[in-house]
Structures are given as C-alpha cells and as structure tokens.
Amino acid sequence: QVQLVESGGGLVQAGGSLSLSCAASGRSFDSSNMGWFRQVPGREREVVAAINFNGAVIYYVDSVKGRFTISRDNAKNTLYLQMNSLKPEDTAVYFCAAQRLNYGVYASSPGAYEWWGQGTQVTVSS
C-alpha cells in the first residue's frame, strides 16, 4: 500500500509557474515508477509526465515538453512537478500516482497505476 498526498496547486496567470509536490508513505517509494496525471471535467484522465524508480527514465506528453519537469527525491519520498510557461489549457486537477508493477514510464494508461493521491487543483487564468 502507498499513500500519496499532493500539494502546491493554485491559481496562476498564463505564463507563470507552479511547483507540485507529492509526498509518499507506505510501500518503498524508491522501487516505484511514478507519474503525474491531470483531469478536467468530462474528459479522461491523461498522463502528463512519468519517471522511473531511480529517475533515469522520464516521459512527457508532447503538450508539456519543454515547459514541465518531473523529478523525484527518493531520500525524501517525494515526487515533484515543476510547471513553467503555464497556459489556460493546463487547467485541471493534477494527481500523482504510483505503479505497483513495473509497467514502465511509457505506460500512459491510468490503469497501469495502482495508487493515487487525492488531487490538487491547478487553474491558469488568461
């Protein structure tokens, strides 16, 4: 079992930045591939970025490449998402998630992830 708690969401103007954190507890964080997802009402949850257990392999969805950076600190059991040059279309609830099995960072389906945080709202105004 893994417990995940996101923080750092909020309201920002277009072009601004936000930093999200996800604190993990329970099962060994440093053996789990992790991901950030986002969801807007009426749409499916989509992967934003993913990182493998040791940070050596990273995936970004095309729409955030060059603007978002995923990272992790295994000593602190924490996952991060630095979001720069934010756009109104980045507005969503952001979730962190952990894989139970090693599906890899390119497994973009939410079904590849076993444990989820409660989500944090990110709103980008134009």
Sine and cosine of phi, psi and omega as CSV:
sin_phi,cos_phi,sin_psi,cos_psi,sin_omega,cos_omega
0.00,0.00,0.65,-0.76,0.04,-1.00
-0.78,-0.63,0.73,-0.68,0.11,-0.99
-0.96,-0.28,0.74,-0.68,-0.06,-1.00
-0.80,-0.59,0.72,-0.70,0.01,-1.00
-0.74,-0.68,0.90,-0.44,0.02,-1.00
-1.00,0.05,0.43,-0.90,0.12,-0.99
-0.45,-0.89,0.29,-0.96,0.12,-0.99
0.96,-0.27,-0.03,1.00,0.04,-1.00
-0.94,0.34,0.10,-1.00,0.02,-1.00
0.30,-0.96,-0.27,-0.96,-0.02,-1.00
-0.95,-0.32,0.75,-0.66,-0.01,-1.00
-0.59,-0.81,0.46,-0.89,0.06,-1.00
-0.98,0.18,0.42,-0.91,0.06,-1.00
-0.82,0.57,0.67,-0.74,-0.06,-1.00
1.00,-0.04,-0.20,0.98,-0.01,-1.00
-1.00,0.09,-0.12,-0.99,-0.07,-1.00
-0.74,-0.67,0.48,-0.88,0.14,-0.99
-0.62,-0.79,0.48,-0.88,0.06,-1.00
-0.83,-0.55,0.84,-0.55,0.04,-1.00
-0.98,-0.19,0.54,-0.84,0.10,-0.99
-0.79,-0.61,0.46,-0.89,0.05,-1.00
-0.69,-0.73,0.94,-0.33,0.01,-1.00
-1.00,0.01,0.78,-0.63,-0.05,-1.00
-0.92,-0.38,0.56,-0.83,0.10,-1.00
-0.57,-0.82,0.33,-0.94,0.00,-1.00
0.97,-0.23,-0.81,-0.59,-0.02,-1.00
-0.82,0.57,0.42,-0.91,-0.07,-1.00
-0.83,0.56,0.93,-0.36,0.01,-1.00
-0.89,0.45,-0.63,0.78,-0.13,-0.99
-0.96,0.27,0.02,1.00,0.09,-1.00
-0.94,-0.35,0.10,0.99,-0.10,-1.00
-0.94,-0.35,0.73,-0.68,0.23,-0.97
-0.95,0.32,0.62,-0.79,-0.10,-0.99
-0.80,-0.59,0.42,-0.91,0.03,-1.00
-0.58,-0.81,0.39,-0.92,0.19,-0.98
-0.93,-0.36,0.75,-0.66,0.06,-1.00
-0.84,-0.54,0.27,-0.96,0.12,-0.99
-0.62,-0.79,0.40,-0.92,-0.04,-1.00
-0.51,-0.86,0.69,-0.72,0.14,-0.99
-0.91,-0.40,0.43,-0.90,-0.03,-1.00
-0.83,0.56,0.73,-0.69,0.04,-1.00
1.00,0.08,-0.01,1.00,0.00,-1.00
-0.82,-0.57,0.36,-0.93,0.01,-1.00
-0.95,0.31,0.46,-0.89,0.09,-1.00
-0.93,0.36,0.75,-0.67,-0.05,-1.00
-0.84,-0.54,0.55,-0.83,0.04,-1.00
-0.96,0.29,0.64,-0.77,0.07,-1.00
-0.97,-0.25,-0.74,0.67,-0.02,-1.00
-0.36,-0.93,0.43,-0.90,0.03,-1.00
-0.58,-0.81,0.44,-0.90,-0.04,-1.00
-0.61,-0.79,0.63,-0.77,-0.03,-1.00
-0.98,0.18,0.03,-1.00,-0.21,-0.98
-0.86,0.51,-0.53,0.85,-0.05,-1.00
-0.94,-0.34,0.12,0.99,0.05,-1.00
0.99,0.14,0.09,1.00,-0.08,-1.00
-0.99,0.15,-0.38,0.93,-0.03,-1.00
-0.82,-0.58,0.78,-0.63,-0.07,-1.00
-0.72,-0.69,0.59,-0.81,0.04,-1.00
-0.79,-0.62,0.65,-0.76,0.13,-0.99
-0.78,-0.63,0.62,-0.79,0.18,-0.98
-0.93,0.36,0.53,-0.85,-0.12,-0.99
-0.82,0.57,-0.59,0.81,-0.11,-0.99
-0.93,0.37,-0.25,0.97,-0.02,-1.00
-0.89,-0.45,-0.05,1.00,-0.01,-1.00
-0.85,0.53,0.71,-0.71,-0.01,-1.00
1.00,0.10,-0.18,0.98,-0.01,-1.00
-0.89,-0.45,-0.59,0.80,-0.04,-1.00
-0.95,-0.30,0.52,-0.85,0.07,-1.00
-0.73,-0.69,0.84,-0.54,0.08,-1.00
-0.99,-0.13,0.62,-0.79,0.04,-1.00
-0.44,-0.90,0.18,-0.98,0.01,-1.00
-0.54,-0.84,0.48,-0.88,0.09,-1.00
-0.82,-0.58,0.99,-0.16,-0.07,-1.00
-0.92,0.39,-0.44,0.90,0.04,-1.00
-0.93,0.37,-0.46,0.89,-0.01,-1.00
-0.97,-0.25,0.03,1.00,-0.03,-1.00
0.80,0.60,0.71,0.70,-0.09,-1.00
-0.71,-0.70,0.67,-0.74,0.08,-1.00
-0.95,-0.32,0.59,-0.81,-0.04,-1.00
-0.79,-0.61,0.41,-0.91,0.18,-0.98
-0.63,-0.78,0.94,-0.34,0.09,-1.00
-1.00,-0.02,0.84,-0.54,-0.06,-1.00
-0.88,-0.47,0.90,-0.44,0.01,-1.00
-0.90,-0.43,0.26,-0.96,0.03,-1.00
0.75,0.66,0.75,0.67,-0.08,-1.00
-0.91,0.41,0.55,-0.83,-0.02,-1.00
-0.86,-0.51,0.40,-0.92,0.04,-1.00
-0.83,0.56,-0.53,0.85,0.00,-1.00
-0.95,0.31,-0.10,0.99,0.12,-0.99
-0.99,0.13,-0.12,0.99,0.02,-1.00
-0.88,0.48,0.81,-0.58,-0.05,-1.00
-0.03,-1.00,0.14,-0.99,0.24,-0.97
-1.00,0.01,0.79,-0.61,-0.03,-1.00
-0.97,-0.23,0.72,-0.69,-0.02,-1.00
-0.84,-0.54,0.62,-0.79,0.24,-0.97
-0.98,-0.18,0.46,-0.89,-0.08,-1.00
-0.52,-0.85,0.44,-0.90,-0.01,-1.00
-0.82,-0.57,0.65,-0.76,0.09,-1.00
-0.99,0.10,0.63,-0.78,0.14,-0.99
-1.00,0.06,-0.66,0.75,0.08,-1.00
-0.97,-0.25,0.38,-0.93,-0.08,-1.00
-0.99,0.10,0.98,0.18,0.06,-1.00
-0.99,0.15,-0.27,0.96,0.00,-1.00
1.00,-0.04,0.27,-0.96,-0.09,-1.00
-0.97,0.25,-0.28,0.96,-0.04,-1.00
-1.00,0.02,-0.01,1.00,0.09,-1.00
-0.99,0.15,0.99,-0.10,-0.17,-0.99
-1.00,0.03,-0.12,0.99,-0.02,-1.00
-0.96,0.29,0.66,-0.75,0.10,-0.99
-0.84,0.54,-0.43,0.91,0.01,-1.00
-0.91,0.41,-0.28,0.96,0.03,-1.00
-0.98,0.20,-0.15,0.99,-0.07,-1.00
-0.93,-0.36,0.73,-0.69,-0.11,-0.99
-1.00,-0.05,-0.64,0.77,-0.13,-0.99
-0.87,-0.49,0.60,-0.80,-0.12,-0.99
-0.71,-0.70,0.54,-0.84,0.18,-0.98
-0.99,0.13,-0.01,-1.00,-0.07,-1.00
-0.99,0.10,-0.23,0.97,0.02,-1.00
1.00,-0.08,0.47,-0.88,0.06,-1.00
-0.67,-0.74,0.70,-0.71,-0.08,-1.00
-0.98,0.18,0.75,-0.66,0.15,-0.99
-0.87,-0.49,0.84,-0.55,0.00,-1.00
-0.82,-0.57,0.82,-0.57,0.00,-1.00
-0.91,-0.41,0.89,-0.46,-0.02,-1.00
-1.00,-0.04,0.53,-0.85,-0.03,-1.00
-1.00,-0.01,0.00,0.00,0.00,0.00
